[in-house]
């Protein structure tokens, strides 16, 4: 969705003054915590929850809805290579995106083989059900299963629910940066490169094959998504 269309959608959804406050907030510095997957821990199954992968699933789920948050309209952005949608009792509940490429992320200068899980959003009426944990886990398993060398996330320090969800499935905080949403220096992952990191990568990939990874994923996979 083009930038102007996104802005118009926000004005229709939130009102002019709320939209202007949001734009103003994007110019203020904030502290962001950088996380990386160090292990994988599958969340407990949630009744009635299904994870569906891909933009086609997203477009199908958007039909009949209106004025969804911006995170549900990112498929045309460069570097947004995959998405996962949470469906609770048949209703669209949340989304997360996989970002790949040096310029895809606002906050992390991703190198080849590295991805970021971002633009996570759980609709307000669906919060408190552990949906964010399932979105983080499903996306991380998919990335590692398809050869990602490292999986990162950048989470605002004040966003306690997202931080808790990421940590629950195996993300570990590795750094902090302070910048605005619109501009500022990115975190450079090469600053972490060391032999210990390579050993950690082997541990993370091995975890994909244990009960928290592909084996657990296979248990829940169905034709149109993942039943949790």
Beta strands, then each sheet from edge to edge (+ up, - down):
strand 1: 30-37
strand 2: 49-53
strand 3: 80-88
strand 4: 91-100
strand 5: 108-109
strand 6: 114-122
strand 7: 150-156
strand 8: 171-179
strand 9: 187-188
strand 10: 221-222
strand 11: 225-227
sheet 1: 8+ 1- 7+ 6+ 4- 3+ 2- 11+ 10-
sheet 2: 5+ 9+
end
